[in-house]
Each structure stands twice: as C-alpha cells, then as structure tokens.
Amino acid sequence: MWGFTFGAIGFAVALVVMSGAFMGGAVIVAVPLAVAIVIVAGLLDMRRRRKAGEGMEQFRERAESDKVDFTARDRQTLS
C-alpha cells in the first residue's frame, strides 16, 4: 500500500507543480484535486491498517479459545 500512497501523493504534487508552471490559474483546480487525492490515499491506508488489526485480534481470540490437552508424557517432559 505504501507504493500506492507515495504514488498518489507524488501525482498530486506533480499536478500542482505542473499547473503552476504552465498556467497559474489552473492551481485553483489542481490544489483541491491534489488535496482530495491525498485524503483518499490516507483513508484507504487507514482502512487497510484497521482491517489488519482486526484480523490479528480475531486470531488472538481464536488462539485463546483453543485449549491444549497435555498427556502424561508431555507433563513429564515439561517438568
């Protein structure tokens, strides 16, 4: 996701710089578009991170619910 985020931010910055270099008035269109691109990229990254965190939490809950039954041989080896 970092590649997409950096690519989107780079595109937004390039859009602003290009519009300022070629036509000064185009900044009125480019700046809000660049801000929108950065916001969307940030929201997508936050959503991805939240899903990854929820997946880990579900993994932990599932691991806690699985009880391990030790045999007599296991107990002897552990002590």
C-alpha positions as CSV (number, residue, x, y, z in Angstrom):
1,M,0.0,0.0,0.0
2,W,2.9,2.4,0.6
3,G,3.7,2.3,-3.1
4,F,0.2,3.4,-4.0
5,T,0.2,6.1,-1.3
6,F,3.5,7.6,-2.4
7,G,2.5,7.3,-6.0
8,A,-0.8,9.2,-5.3
9,I,1.0,11.9,-3.3
10,G,3.7,12.2,-6.0
11,F,1.0,12.6,-8.6
12,A,-0.8,15.2,-6.6
13,V,2.3,17.2,-6.0
14,A,3.3,16.9,-9.7
15,L,-0.2,18.1,-10.7
16,V,0.1,21.2,-8.6
17,V,3.7,22.0,-9.8
18,M,2.7,21.4,-13.5
19,S,-0.4,23.6,-13.2
20,G,1.6,26.3,-11.6
21,A,4.3,26.1,-14.3
22,F,2.0,26.1,-17.3
23,M,-1.0,28.1,-16.2
24,G,-1.2,30.0,-13.0
25,G,-5.0,29.8,-12.9
26,A,-5.0,26.0,-13.0
27,V,-3.8,25.9,-9.4
28,I,-7.4,26.7,-8.5
29,V,-8.4,23.3,-9.9
30,A,-5.2,21.4,-9.1
31,V,-4.8,22.2,-5.4
32,P,-8.3,20.8,-4.3
33,L,-7.8,17.8,-6.6
34,A,-4.4,17.1,-5.0
35,V,-5.8,17.5,-1.5
36,A,-8.6,15.1,-2.4
37,I,-6.1,12.5,-3.7
38,V,-4.0,12.7,-0.6
39,I,-7.1,12.4,1.7
40,V,-8.4,9.4,-0.3
41,A,-5.0,7.7,-0.2
42,G,-4.8,8.3,3.6
43,L,-8.3,6.9,4.2
44,L,-7.6,3.8,2.2
45,D,-4.4,3.2,4.1
46,M,-6.2,3.7,7.5
47,R,-8.9,1.2,6.4
48,R,-6.3,-1.3,5.4
49,R,-4.5,-1.0,8.7
50,R,-7.7,-1.2,10.7
51,K,-8.6,-4.5,8.9
52,A,-5.2,-5.9,9.6
53,G,-5.5,-5.0,13.3
54,E,-9.0,-6.6,13.5
55,G,-7.7,-9.8,11.8
56,M,-4.9,-10.0,14.4
57,E,-7.5,-9.5,17.2
58,Q,-9.6,-12.4,15.9
59,F,-6.5,-14.5,15.6
60,R,-5.7,-13.9,19.2
61,E,-9.3,-14.7,20.4
62,R,-9.3,-17.9,18.4
63,A,-5.9,-18.9,19.8
64,E,-7.1,-18.3,23.4
65,S,-10.2,-20.4,22.9
66,D,-8.2,-23.5,21.7
67,K,-7.2,-25.3,24.8
68,V,-4.2,-27.6,24.8
69,D,-4.5,-31.1,26.4
70,F,-1.3,-32.3,27.7
71,T,-0.7,-36.0,28.1
72,A,1.1,-37.6,31.0
73,R,4.2,-37.9,28.8
74,D,4.0,-34.2,27.9
75,R,3.8,-33.2,31.6
76,Q,6.8,-35.4,32.4
77,T,8.8,-33.8,29.6
78,L,7.8,-30.3,30.7
79,S,8.8,-30.7,34.3
